[in-house]
Amino acid sequence: MRFLQKLDPDYTIITLSDAAKAKVETSAPKVDGATGMVSLAAPLVNGVYTVAYQVVSTDGHTVKGSYRFTVNDPAAAAAPTAEAPSPAAATAPAATTAASTPAVLTETAPKSEESSDTTIYGLIAGIVVVLAAGAAFLFIRRRKA
């Protein structure tokens, strides 16, 4: 996964789970700048999977979220499922691939939650801009009078 800022390797968590919410064996997360990745211990069988992540950039901001994808290899067996696929997974369009790669991965929209610090900074910046505009308006109006 690629992020906007460099990641702190000590605070990078990436997990993979199947439709039954059982963890899939992966390597420890590897960080290279703004990229975090894990390797699979074995190929994935057909089914729906969820990648969950929580990372901290080197400036201290935490970002966490998850996204789902589907493995649909016509030559492979289906994985046992504990639940029916969600409507989002069932209606997601299947990606087409070249004949040399029969596996089809379909990714649904990511669910991401940024830390509330970003929202607070945006709100404060907006208030400062409005106050500065008001002060400039009053200053210009007073000079004309």
Order of alpha helices (4+ residues) and beta strands (2+ residues): beta-beta-beta-beta-beta-alpha-beta-beta-alpha
